[in-house]
Amino acid sequence: MAKAKKSLVIVESPTKAKTISKILGTDFAVIPSMGHLIDLPQRKLGVDVEKGFEPAYVVIKGRKKMFAQFKKESKGKDNIYVATDPDREGEAIGWNIKSWVFKNKDVSRVVFHEITASAVKNAFEHARDFDLKMVEAQIGRRVLDRIVGYMLSPLLWKKIAPRLSAGRVQSVALRLIVDREKQIRNFIPQEYWEIEAELKKIDGPPSVDDGKNQFTAKLEKIEDKKVQIPDKEGSDTIINDINGKQFKVTDIKQREKKRFPDPPFITSTLQQDAFNKLKFSATKTMILAQQLYEGIDIGEEGPVGLITYMRTDSTHVAPEAVKEVRGFIGDKFGEDYLPETPNIYKVKKFAQEAHEAIRPTFVQNTPEKVRHYLDEDQCRIYELIYNRFVASQMTPARSLVTTVIINAEKIPVQRFRFNSRVRRVYRAV
């Protein structure tokens, strides 16, 4: 006879349920809620604007069967936990389950930012009450969405096209687009010209341009004044003045330049980098990141979350993760790539910093190690996140920048500049 499970755990998705069930073991029954169970009604405003904007929630069509399933699964259980995502949506989903399904029962809230054995078990050891401020924040967002959308969308249908929608996000985004379009239309183009000289060394040691004797220098100043060439006539005049003249090196300066690594990803920078490097839309990026967060079966270890929670505005990283990645960098790449103290990154002024930056849960799970268990797109996103995180705790890239000042044999003096950059130390990732 099968052993009775002592606790019920409710999460959002079947994938997350599978991963957490594997971690918690046989004493826990883990089931998915499949998202929100209640919402504002579809065919009316559902917000009493005369009574403090009080929302009138209803059960979402087709979700009543989940109420019955939850009640059935909770029979005989000593504990009921809600382990939905650690954001205001997850908090609201859990609170609604408690207040609509388990009105007279104790329900505990469990929060973790990565789905690993240690993080999940620690979260259950520190279960808490629901954070009503987060719940109210979600209700406020939903009410604002409904008021703006319900009032404004019909106007769009009438004036522009049917089936368009408006809301707090679309309205602000549209304003930004309109303002930018006005700037573009009001822009007055100004013509400018640049002059470059193709030069070749006629004596002396090999040039600073990686041993090549031919290089390009850009006209920078005329008589110590920054050159400004408004049209082709001005360009032709300067060219005629210096054409055929001898160019002489008058100064050579060398300096070391450092380029510090980028911080680990937050939601917005992950979406931007995935689009720029992989051509993934924001939606596709977040779907793939959600899959990596909820858990991937990686062989003997079973399902494990490969990255931390992917909805965040903070570049903060847990001290344990910093210690782990610094040890990894020292062992794999050597001490030359490891700064004396951990790199710390500033956050935006209004960042909420409710979660860590997006990072791999275990730095030992390299892209090469888990590649076999991921599809192509999952692997590309994971590699992007992994490399960014490891590089964020490495030493700056150092370059030797050589600047050569060249004057044309002509009065007034025409000054050209040539820059050469040679990497001294590369970041290994």
Backbone hydrogen bonds in HBPLUS format (Angstrom, degrees):
<---DONOR---> <-ACCEPTOR-->    atom                        ^
c    i                          cat <-CA-CA->   ^        H-A-AA   ^      H-
h    n   atom  resd res      DA  || num        DHA   H-A  angle D-A-AA Bond
n    s   type  num  typ     dist DA aas  dist angle  dist       angle   num
A0006-LYS N   A0027-ASP O   2.87 MM  21  5.27 127.9  2.15 121.3 133.0     1
A0078-ASP N   A0006-LYS O   2.67 MM  72  5.50 145.8  1.78 149.3 159.1     2
A0007-SER N   A0027-ASP O   3.06 MM  20  6.38 154.3  2.13 159.8 166.4     3
A0029-ALA N   A0007-SER O   2.85 MM  22  6.21 167.2  1.86 160.6 163.6     4
A0008-LEU N   A0079-ASN O   2.91 MM  71  6.27 161.7  1.94 152.8 157.3     5
A0081-TYR N   A0008-LEU O   2.77 MM  73  6.11 163.9  1.79 162.2 167.9     6
A0009-VAL N   A0029-ALA O   2.77 MM  20  6.02 160.8  1.81 164.3 163.2     7
A0031-ILE N   A0009-VAL O   2.93 MM  22  6.37 160.8  1.96 168.4 171.6     8
A0010-ILE N   A0081-TYR O   2.93 MM  71  6.28 152.3  2.01 145.3 153.6     9
A0083-ALA N   A0010-ILE O   2.80 MM  73  5.88 165.1  1.83 154.9 160.2    10
A0011-VAL N   A0031-ILE O   3.02 MM  20  6.32 161.2  2.05 152.2 158.2    11
A0033-SER N   A0011-VAL O   2.68 MM  22  6.00 139.4  1.84 142.6 153.6    12
A0034-MET N   A0012-GLU O   2.69 MM  22  4.94 146.4  1.80 142.2 146.9    13
A0017-ALA N   A0013-SER O   2.95 MM   4  6.19 154.9  2.02 147.9 155.7    14
A0018-LYS N   A0014-PRO O   2.92 MM   4  6.13 153.9  1.99 147.3 153.3    15
A0019-THR N   A0015-THR O   3.09 MM   4  6.38 161.9  2.12 151.3 155.3    16
A0020-ILE N   A0016-LYS O   2.98 MM   4  6.14 171.4  1.99 155.8 158.0    17
A0021-SER N   A0017-ALA O   2.91 MM   4  5.88 156.2  1.97 144.9 152.2    18
A0022-LYS N   A0018-LYS O   3.18 MM   4  6.31 153.0  2.25 142.6 148.7    19
A0023-ILE N   A0019-THR O   3.27 MM   4  6.59 147.8  2.37 140.2 148.5    20
A0023-ILE N   A0020-ILE O   3.08 MM   3  5.04 117.3  2.49  93.1 108.4    21
A0024-LEU N   A0020-ILE O   2.88 MM   4  6.11 164.3  1.91 160.0 163.2    22
A0025-GLY N   A0021-SER O   3.05 MM   4  5.93 155.9  2.11 146.1 151.1    23
A0028-PHE N   A0025-GLY O   3.43 MM   3  6.21 169.5  2.44 120.2 122.9    24
A0060-ILE N   A0037-LEU O   2.93 MM  23  5.76 170.3  1.94 142.5 145.8    25
A0039-ASP N   A0058-VAL O   2.93 MM  19  5.67 157.1  1.99 159.5 165.5    26
A0058-VAL N   A0039-ASP O   2.86 MM  19  5.67 163.0  1.89 156.9 159.2    27
A0056-ALA N   A0046-GLY O   2.80 MM  10  5.07 152.1  1.88 151.4 149.1    28
A0048-ASP N   A0054-GLU O   2.90 MM   6  5.15 171.7  1.91 144.4 144.6    29
A0051-LYS N   A0048-ASP O   3.20 MM   3  5.53 154.6  2.26 108.5 115.7    30
A0053-PHE N   A0048-ASP O   2.98 MM   5  4.88 117.1  2.39 147.5 148.0    31
A0063-ARG N   A0060-ILE O   2.99 MM   3  5.59 155.2  2.06 146.7 144.8    32
A0066-MET N   A0063-ARG O   2.95 MM   3  5.45 144.4  2.08 110.8 120.8    33
A0067-PHE N   A0064-LYS O   3.02 MM   3  5.33 130.4  2.28 103.5 115.9    34
A0069-GLN N   A0065-LYS O   3.00 MM   4  6.28 153.1  2.08 142.9 150.8    35
A0070-PHE N   A0066-MET O   2.89 MM   4  6.08 161.9  1.93 151.6 155.4    36
A0071-LYS N   A0067-PHE O   3.07 MM   4  6.32 165.3  2.09 151.2 155.0    37
A0072-LYS N   A0068-ALA O   2.96 MM   4  6.11 156.8  2.02 146.4 153.0    38
A0073-GLU N   A0069-GLN O   2.85 MM   4  6.05 164.7  1.88 153.7 157.7    39
A0074-SER N   A0070-PHE O   2.95 MM   4  6.07 137.2  2.14 143.6 154.9    40
A0075-LYS N   A0072-LYS O   3.36 MM   3  5.68 156.8  2.42 106.0 112.4    41
A0077-LYS N   A0074-SER O   3.13 MM   3  5.42 163.3  2.15 131.5 130.3    42
A0108-SER N   A0080-ILE O   2.94 MM  28  6.34 167.6  1.96 161.7 160.8    43
A0082-VAL N   A0108-SER O   2.84 MM  26  6.24 152.7  1.91 164.9 173.9    44
A0110-VAL N   A0082-VAL O   2.93 MM  28  5.99 166.4  1.95 159.0 155.6    45
A0091-GLU N   A0087-ASP O   2.90 MM   4  6.16 157.2  1.95 153.0 160.3    46
A0092-ALA N   A0088-ARG O   2.92 MM   4  6.02 155.4  1.98 141.4 147.7    47
A0093-ILE N   A0089-GLU O   2.89 MM   4  6.14 160.0  1.93 152.9 158.4    48
A0094-GLY N   A0090-GLY O   3.06 MM   4  6.22 165.4  2.08 147.5 151.2    49
A0095-TRP N   A0091-GLU O   2.93 MM   4  6.12 158.9  1.97 146.5 152.9    50
A0096-ASN N   A0092-ALA O   2.93 MM   4  6.04 157.7  1.98 149.4 154.9    51
A0097-ILE N   A0093-ILE O   3.07 MM   4  6.33 149.9  2.17 143.8 152.0    52
A0098-LYS N   A0094-GLY O   2.98 MM   4  6.29 160.2  2.02 150.6 155.8    53
A0099-SER N   A0095-TRP O   2.86 MM   4  6.07 166.2  1.88 152.4 156.1    54
A0100-TRP N   A0096-ASN O   2.86 MM   4  5.67 143.9  1.99 142.0 149.7    55
A0101-VAL N   A0097-ILE O   2.91 MM   4  5.35 151.4  2.00 134.8 143.0    56
A0102-PHE N   A0097-ILE O   3.29 MM   5  6.75 150.6  2.38 146.1 154.0    57
A0105-LYS N   A0102-PHE O   3.31 MM   3  5.28 169.2  2.33 110.7 110.2    58
A0109-ARG N   A0128-ARG O   2.78 MM  19  5.19 169.6  1.79 166.2 162.5    59
A0128-ARG N   A0109-ARG O   2.88 MM  19  5.19 168.5  1.89 153.5 155.1    60
A0309-TYR N   A0113-HIS O   2.73 MM 196  5.17 140.5  1.88 154.8 160.0    61
A0305-GLY N   A0115-ILE O   2.86 MM 190  4.65 157.1  1.91 159.3 151.9    62
A0120-VAL N   A0116-THR O   2.92 MM   4  5.98 171.2  1.93 163.6 166.0    63
A0121-LYS N   A0117-ALA O   3.03 MM   4  6.04 168.9  2.05 150.8 154.5    64
A0122-ASN N   A0118-SER O   3.02 MM   4  5.99 155.5  2.08 141.6 148.9    65
A0123-ALA N   A0119-ALA O   3.00 MM   4  6.12 148.2  2.11 139.8 148.5    66
A0124-PHE N   A0120-VAL O   3.10 MM   4  6.43 154.4  2.17 152.0 157.7    67
A0125-GLU N   A0121-LYS O   3.14 MM   4  6.38 139.5  2.31 139.5 150.3    68
A0126-HIS N   A0123-ALA O   3.05 MM   3  5.13 142.9  2.19  97.7 108.9    69
A0134-MET N   A0131-ASP O   3.12 MM   3  5.56 126.5  2.42 106.4 118.4    70
A0135-VAL N   A0131-ASP O   3.19 MM   4  6.59 155.7  2.25 145.7 153.0    71
A0136-GLU N   A0132-LEU O   2.84 MM   4  6.01 161.2  1.87 145.9 150.6    72
A0137-ALA N   A0133-LYS O   2.95 MM   4  6.12 144.9  2.07 137.5 147.3    73
A0138-GLN N   A0134-MET O   3.06 MM   4  6.36 151.5  2.14 145.9 152.4    74
A0139-ILE N   A0135-VAL O   2.97 MM   4  6.31 156.3  2.03 149.6 156.7    75
A0140-GLY N   A0136-GLU O   2.85 MM   4  6.03 161.4  1.88 148.5 153.5    76
A0141-ARG N   A0137-ALA O   3.04 MM   4  6.24 156.7  2.09 143.4 149.3    77
A0142-ARG N   A0138-GLN O   2.96 MM   4  6.15 161.5  1.99 149.1 154.2    78
A0143-VAL N   A0139-ILE O   2.85 MM   4  6.05 161.7  1.88 155.4 160.3    79
A0144-LEU N   A0140-GLY O   2.97 MM   4  6.09 161.3  2.01 146.4 151.7    80
A0145-ASP N   A0141-ARG O   2.93 MM   4  6.12 156.7  1.98 147.0 153.8    81
A0146-ARG N   A0142-ARG O   2.99 MM   4  6.22 159.2  2.03 146.3 151.6    82
A0147-ILE N   A0143-VAL O   2.89 MM   4  6.14 167.3  1.91 157.3 160.1    83
A0148-VAL N   A0144-LEU O   3.07 MM   4  6.10 172.2  2.07 152.6 154.4    84
A0149-GLY N   A0145-ASP O   2.87 MM   4  5.81 160.0  1.91 147.0 153.3    85
A0150-TYR N   A0146-ARG O   2.72 MM   4  5.50 161.0  1.76 145.1 151.8    86
A0151-MET N   A0147-ILE O   3.13 MM   4  6.01 152.9  2.21 139.4 146.1    87
A0152-LEU N   A0148-VAL O   2.94 MM   4  5.86 154.1  2.01 146.9 154.5    88
A0153-SER N   A0149-GLY O   2.89 MM   4  5.41 160.3  1.93 140.4 146.3    89
A0155-LEU N   A0152-LEU O   3.04 MM   3  5.39 126.0  2.35 107.2 121.0    90
A0156-LEU N   A0152-LEU O   3.26 MM   4  6.70 150.5  2.35 149.7 158.1    91
A0156-LEU N   A0153-SER O   2.97 MM   3  5.11 117.8  2.37 101.4 116.9    92
A0157-TRP N   A0153-SER O   3.00 MM   4  6.37 156.9  2.05 156.2 163.1    93
A0158-LYS N   A0154-PRO O   3.01 MM   4  6.23 151.0  2.10 143.4 150.7    94
A0159-LYS N   A0155-LEU O   2.89 MM   4  6.02 164.7  1.92 153.8 157.7    95
A0160-ILE N   A0156-LEU O   2.79 MM   4  5.23 155.8  1.85 140.8 147.5    96
A0161-ALA N   A0156-LEU O   3.08 MM   5  6.31 137.6  2.27 139.7 149.9    97
A0171-SER N   A0167-GLY O   2.88 MM   4  5.71 161.0  1.92 147.6 153.5    98
A0173-ALA N   A0169-VAL O   2.92 MM   4  6.08 167.4  1.93 158.0 162.2    99
A0174-LEU N   A0170-GLN O   2.81 MM   4  5.93 155.9  1.87 148.5 155.1   100
A0175-ARG N   A0171-SER O   3.06 MM   4  6.30 152.5  2.14 141.5 148.7   101
A0176-LEU N   A0172-VAL O   3.00 MM   4  6.33 156.2  2.06 151.6 157.6   102
A0177-ILE N   A0173-ALA O   3.00 MM   4  6.30 154.7  2.07 147.6 154.6   103
A0178-VAL N   A0174-LEU O   2.88 MM   4  6.12 160.7  1.92 152.8 157.9   104
A0179-ASP N   A0175-ARG O   2.92 MM   4  6.11 167.7  1.93 153.5 156.7   105
A0180-ARG N   A0176-LEU O   2.99 MM   4  6.13 157.2  2.05 143.6 150.1   106
A0181-GLU N   A0177-ILE O   2.89 MM   4  6.08 153.7  1.96 146.9 154.6   107
A0182-LYS N   A0178-VAL O   2.96 MM   4  6.26 151.2  2.05 149.7 157.3   108
A0183-GLN N   A0179-ASP O   3.10 MM   4  6.42 153.2  2.18 143.8 150.6   109
A0184-ILE N   A0180-ARG O   2.97 MM   4  6.29 154.2  2.04 148.1 155.1   110
A0185-ARG N   A0181-GLU O   2.96 MM   4  6.21 161.2  1.99 149.5 154.1   111
A0186-ASN N   A0182-LYS O   2.92 MM   4  6.05 145.5  2.04 145.6 155.1   112
A0187-PHE N   A0184-ILE O   3.30 MM   3  5.23 152.0  2.39  96.9 105.1   113
A0193-TRP N   A0229-ILE O   2.83 MM  36  5.21 143.8  1.96 149.5 156.8   114
A0219-LEU N   A0195-ILE O   2.93 MM  24  5.58 176.8  1.93 162.6 163.6   115
A0197-ALA N   A0217-ALA O   2.77 MM  20  5.32 164.6  1.80 159.5 164.5   116
A0217-ALA N   A0197-ALA O   3.01 MM  20  5.32 163.2  2.04 149.2 153.0   117
A0199-LEU N   A0215-PHE O   2.85 MM  16  5.51 158.0  1.89 168.9 174.2   118
A0215-PHE N   A0199-LEU O   2.96 MM  16  5.51 160.9  1.99 149.5 155.3   119
A0201-LYS N   A0213-ASN O   2.95 MM  12  5.42 156.5  2.01 152.1 158.9   120
A0210-ASP N   A0208-VAL O   2.86 MM   2  5.62 137.0  2.05 103.6  91.5   121
A0212-LYS N   A0209-ASP O   3.04 MM   3  5.52 167.4  2.05 119.4 122.9   122
A0218-LYS N   A0417-ARG O   2.95 MM 199  5.36 160.0  1.99 152.1 146.8   123
A0417-ARG N   A0218-LYS O   2.85 MM 199  5.36 155.4  1.91 142.4 148.2   124
A0220-GLU N   A0415-ARG O   2.82 MM 195  5.79 169.2  1.83 156.7 160.5   125
A0227-VAL N   A0220-GLU O   3.10 MM   7  5.87 173.0  2.10 137.7 138.2   126
A0221-LYS N   A0415-ARG O   3.27 MM 194  5.11 161.4  2.31 133.0 138.6   127
A0415-ARG N   A0221-LYS O   2.83 MM 194  5.11 174.4  1.84 155.8 156.9   128
A0222-ILE N   A0225-LYS O   2.91 MM   3  5.33 156.3  1.97 149.5 153.3   129
A0225-LYS N   A0222-ILE O   3.15 MM   3  5.33 154.0  2.22 105.2 113.2   130
A0223-GLU N   A0413-VAL O   2.97 MM 190  5.34 153.6  2.04 153.8 159.0   131
A0235-SER N   A0231-ASP O   3.21 MM   4  6.50 155.9  2.27 144.2 151.2   132
A0236-ASP N   A0232-LYS O   2.80 MM   4  6.05 161.2  1.83 156.1 160.4   133
A0237-THR N   A0233-GLU O   2.99 MM   4  6.23 153.4  2.06 148.4 155.3   134
A0238-ILE N   A0234-GLY O   3.22 MM   4  6.47 161.8  2.25 148.7 152.0   135
A0239-ILE N   A0235-SER O   3.02 MM   4  6.23 164.8  2.04 152.9 157.6   136
A0240-ASN N   A0236-ASP O   2.92 MM   4  6.03 159.6  1.97 148.6 153.7   137
A0241-ASP N   A0237-THR O   3.12 MM   4  6.33 145.4  2.24 139.9 149.0   138
A0241-ASP N   A0238-ILE O   3.11 MM   3  5.10 120.5  2.48  93.6 108.5   139
A0242-ILE N   A0238-ILE O   3.18 MM   4  6.50 149.1  2.28 150.2 157.2   140
A0243-ASN N   A0239-ILE O   2.81 MM   4  5.62 130.8  2.05 148.9 160.9   141
A0245-LYS N   A0242-ILE O   3.03 MM   3  5.39 165.5  2.05 132.8 134.5   142
A0409-GLU N   A0246-GLN O   2.91 MM 163  5.49 141.5  2.06 154.1 165.9   143
A0248-LYS N   A0407-ASN O   2.98 MM 159  5.51 167.0  2.00 154.9 156.1   144
A0407-ASN N   A0248-LYS O   2.92 MM 159  5.51 157.1  1.98 162.0 159.3   145
A0250-THR N   A0405-ILE O   2.88 MM 155  5.73 162.7  1.91 150.8 156.7   146
A0405-ILE N   A0251-ASP O   2.87 MM 154  5.09 171.1  1.88 150.8 153.9   147
A0253-LYS N   A0403-THR O   2.87 MM 150  5.13 165.4  1.89 151.3 156.2   148
A0403-THR N   A0253-LYS O   2.75 MM 150  5.13 166.0  1.77 156.6 161.5   149
A0255-ARG N   A0401-VAL O   2.98 MM 146  5.40 154.3  2.05 147.2 155.6   150
A0401-VAL N   A0255-ARG O   2.81 MM 146  5.40 164.1  1.84 172.1 167.9   151
A0257-LYS N   A0399-SER O   2.78 MM 142  5.18 164.1  1.80 153.6 159.3   152
A0399-SER N   A0257-LYS O   2.84 MM 142  5.18 159.3  1.88 153.5 160.2   153
A0259-ARG N   A0397-ALA O   2.83 MM 138  5.11 154.2  1.89 148.8 156.7   154
A0397-ALA N   A0259-ARG O   2.99 MM 138  5.11 154.5  2.06 147.7 140.4   155
A0358-ILE N   A0265-PHE O   2.87 MM  93  5.29 168.6  1.88 157.1 157.9   156
A0270-LEU N   A0266-ILE O   2.96 MM   4  6.04 155.4  2.02 158.1 165.0   157
A0267-THR N   A0312-THR O   3.04 MM  45  5.54 172.3  2.05 151.3 153.8   158
A0271-GLN N   A0267-THR O   3.07 MM   4  6.32 162.4  2.10 151.9 156.3   159
A0272-GLN N   A0268-SER O   2.99 MM   4  6.23 157.4  2.04 147.4 153.8   160
A0273-ASP N   A0269-THR O   2.92 MM   4  5.99 166.9  1.94 147.2 150.8   161
A0274-ALA N   A0270-LEU O   2.89 MM   4  5.95 159.8  1.93 150.1 156.2   162
A0275-PHE N   A0271-GLN O   3.06 MM   4  6.18 148.4  2.16 139.7 147.7   163
A0276-ASN N   A0272-GLN O   2.92 MM   4  6.14 166.2  1.94 152.2 156.1   164
A0277-LYS N   A0273-ASP O   2.85 MM   4  5.82 162.1  1.88 149.7 154.5   165
A0278-LEU N   A0274-ALA O   2.86 MM   4  5.07 141.1  2.01 121.5 133.8   166
A0280-PHE N   A0274-ALA O   3.24 MM   6  5.58 175.6  2.24 119.9 120.4   167
A0279-LYS N   A0275-PHE O   2.97 MM   4  4.15 133.5  2.19 107.8 116.2   168
A0285-THR N   A0281-SER O   2.95 MM   4  6.16 163.2  1.98 153.0 157.9   169
A0286-MET N   A0282-ALA O   3.04 MM   4  6.24 160.5  2.08 149.1 153.3   170
A0287-ILE N   A0283-THR O   3.01 MM   4  6.23 153.0  2.08 149.6 157.2   171
A0288-LEU N   A0284-LYS O   3.02 MM   4  6.23 166.0  2.04 154.2 157.3   172
A0289-ALA N   A0285-THR O   2.91 MM   4  6.11 159.1  1.96 147.7 154.3   173
A0290-GLN N   A0286-MET O   2.87 MM   4  5.91 151.9  1.94 140.4 147.9   174
A0291-GLN N   A0287-ILE O   3.09 MM   4  6.38 152.0  2.17 144.1 151.0   175
A0292-LEU N   A0288-LEU O   3.05 MM   4  6.41 155.8  2.11 148.4 154.7   176
A0293-TYR N   A0289-ALA O   2.88 MM   4  6.10 147.4  1.99 146.2 155.7   177
A0294-GLU N   A0290-GLN O   2.88 MM   4  6.04 162.5  1.92 153.5 157.4   178
A0295-GLY N   A0291-GLN O   3.23 MM   4  6.33 146.1  2.36 143.1 149.9   179
A0306-LEU N   A0292-LEU O   2.79 MM  14  5.32 146.9  1.90 159.8 158.5   180
A0296-ILE N   A0304-VAL O   2.93 MM   8  5.40 159.4  1.97 129.6 128.1   181
A0304-VAL N   A0296-ILE O   3.01 MM   8  5.40 148.4  2.12 120.6 126.2   182
A0298-ILE N   A0302-GLY O   3.16 MM   4  5.48 167.7  2.17 122.8 119.6   183
A0302-GLY N   A0299-GLY O   2.94 MM   3  5.41 151.0  2.02 113.4 122.5   184
A0361-THR N   A0306-LEU O   2.93 MM  55  5.46 158.4  1.97 121.8 126.3   185
A0308-THR N   A0359-ARG O   2.93 MM  51  5.69 147.5  2.04 158.2 168.7   186
A0357-ALA N   A0316-HIS O   2.78 MM  41  5.54 151.6  1.86 165.7 162.3   187
A0321-ALA N   A0318-ALA O   2.96 MM   3  5.32 122.1  2.30 108.1 122.4   188
A0322-VAL N   A0318-ALA O   3.06 MM   4  6.43 155.0  2.12 154.7 162.6   189
A0323-LYS N   A0319-PRO O   2.94 MM   4  6.15 162.3  1.97 151.0 155.4   190
A0324-GLU N   A0320-GLU O   2.99 MM   4  6.19 153.6  2.06 141.1 148.5   191
A0325-VAL N   A0321-ALA O   2.95 MM   4  6.17 165.6  1.97 151.7 154.6   192
A0326-ARG N   A0322-VAL O   2.98 MM   4  6.08 156.2  2.03 149.7 156.3   193
A0327-GLY N   A0323-LYS O   3.10 MM   4  6.27 153.7  2.17 143.3 149.9   194
A0328-PHE N   A0324-GLU O   3.03 MM   4  6.29 151.4  2.11 144.1 152.5   195
A0329-ILE N   A0325-VAL O   2.88 MM   4  6.10 159.1  1.93 149.4 154.1   196
A0330-GLY N   A0326-ARG O   3.04 MM   4  6.19 167.1  2.06 147.1 150.6   197
A0331-ASP N   A0327-GLY O   3.04 MM   4  6.18 159.3  2.09 145.6 151.1   198
A0332-LYS N   A0328-PHE O   2.89 MM   4  5.94 164.8  1.92 153.1 157.7   199
A0333-PHE N   A0329-ILE O   2.83 MM   4  5.44 159.1  1.87 144.4 151.6   200
A0334-GLY N   A0330-GLY O   3.17 MM   4  4.57 132.4  2.41 105.1 116.8   201
A0337-TYR N   A0334-GLY O   3.19 MM   3  5.96 160.8  2.23 119.4 124.3   202
A0338-LEU N   A0335-GLU O   3.04 MM   3  5.12 166.6  2.06 111.4 114.4   203
A0395-THR N   A0337-TYR O   3.10 MM  58  5.15 144.0  2.24 114.8 121.0   204
A0351-ALA N   A0348-LYS O   3.19 MM   3  5.27 169.2  2.20 112.1 113.8   205
A0365-ASN N   A0362-PHE O   3.00 MM   3  5.57 156.9  2.06 114.1 121.1   206
A0366-THR N   A0364-GLN O   2.91 MM   2  5.49 131.4  2.15 105.2  90.6   207
A0369-LYS N   A0366-THR O   2.95 MM   3  5.14 122.1  2.29 102.0 117.0   208
A0370-VAL N   A0366-THR O   3.17 MM   4  6.52 154.3  2.24 159.5 165.8   209
A0371-ARG N   A0367-PRO O   2.92 MM   4  5.56 121.6  2.27 141.0 153.0   210
A0373-TYR N   A0370-VAL O   2.90 MM   3  5.53 149.8  1.99 119.9 128.6   211
A0374-LEU N   A0371-ARG O   3.24 MM   3  5.41 163.2  2.27 109.0 114.1   212
A0379-CYS N   A0375-ASP O   2.95 MM   4  6.11 160.7  1.99 158.5 164.3   213
A0380-ARG N   A0376-GLU O   3.06 MM   4  6.30 151.6  2.14 144.2 151.6   214
A0381-ILE N   A0377-ASP O   3.10 MM   4  6.35 161.4  2.13 152.3 156.0   215
A0382-TYR N   A0378-GLN O   2.92 MM   4  6.10 164.4  1.95 150.9 156.0   216
A0383-GLU N   A0379-CYS O   2.87 MM   4  5.97 160.5  1.91 148.1 153.5   217
A0384-LEU N   A0380-ARG O   3.09 MM   4  6.22 151.8  2.17 138.2 145.6   218
A0385-ILE N   A0381-ILE O   3.01 MM   4  6.31 163.2  2.04 155.5 158.7   219
A0386-TYR N   A0382-TYR O   2.79 MM   4  5.92 166.8  1.80 155.9 160.3   220
A0387-ASN N   A0383-GLU O   2.94 MM   4  5.91 172.4  1.94 148.8 151.3   221
A0388-ARG N   A0384-LEU O   3.17 MM   4  6.16 159.2  2.21 141.9 148.0   222
A0389-PHE N   A0385-ILE O   3.08 MM   4  6.23 157.6  2.13 146.8 152.6   223
A0390-VAL N   A0386-TYR O   3.01 MM   4  6.29 173.4  2.02 162.3 163.0   224
A0391-ALA N   A0387-ASN O   2.94 MM   4  5.96 167.2  1.96 149.8 154.1   225
A0392-SER N   A0388-ARG O   3.04 MM   4  6.07 138.4  2.21 136.4 147.0   226
A0392-SER N   A0389-PHE O   3.13 MM   3  5.12 125.2  2.44  94.4 108.6   227
A0393-GLN N   A0390-VAL O   3.21 MM   3  5.78 159.5  2.25 114.7 120.2   228
A0394-MET N   A0391-ALA O   3.07 MM   3  5.18 157.2  2.13 119.4 116.6   229
A0398-ARG N   A0425-VAL O   3.29 MM  27  5.38 156.3  2.35 143.7 150.3   230
A0424-ARG N   A0398-ARG O   2.78 MM  26  5.48 166.0  1.80 144.4 149.0   231
A0425-VAL N   A0398-ARG O   3.42 MM  27  5.38 158.9  2.47 131.9 136.6   232
A0400-LEU N   A0422-VAL O   2.76 MM  22  5.16 170.3  1.77 152.5 152.5   233
A0422-VAL N   A0400-LEU O   3.02 MM  22  5.16 157.0  2.08 134.4 141.7   234
A0402-THR N   A0420-SER O   2.80 MM  18  5.10 164.3  1.82 154.1 159.2   235
A0420-SER N   A0402-THR O   2.86 MM  18  5.10 150.7  1.95 146.8 155.6   236
A0404-VAL N   A0418-PHE O   2.83 MM  14  5.12 168.2  1.84 155.8 160.0   237
A0418-PHE N   A0404-VAL O   2.99 MM  14  5.12 148.2  2.09 144.2 152.8   238
A0406-ILE N   A0416-PHE O   2.89 MM  10  4.96 171.3  1.90 143.6 145.5   239
A0416-PHE N   A0406-ILE O   2.63 MM  10  4.96 171.3  1.64 161.5 164.4   240
A0408-ALA N   A0414-GLN O   2.99 MM   6  5.47 158.2  2.04 152.0 159.2   241
A0410-LYS N   A0408-ALA O   2.72 MM   2  5.51 123.0  2.05 116.5  99.2   242
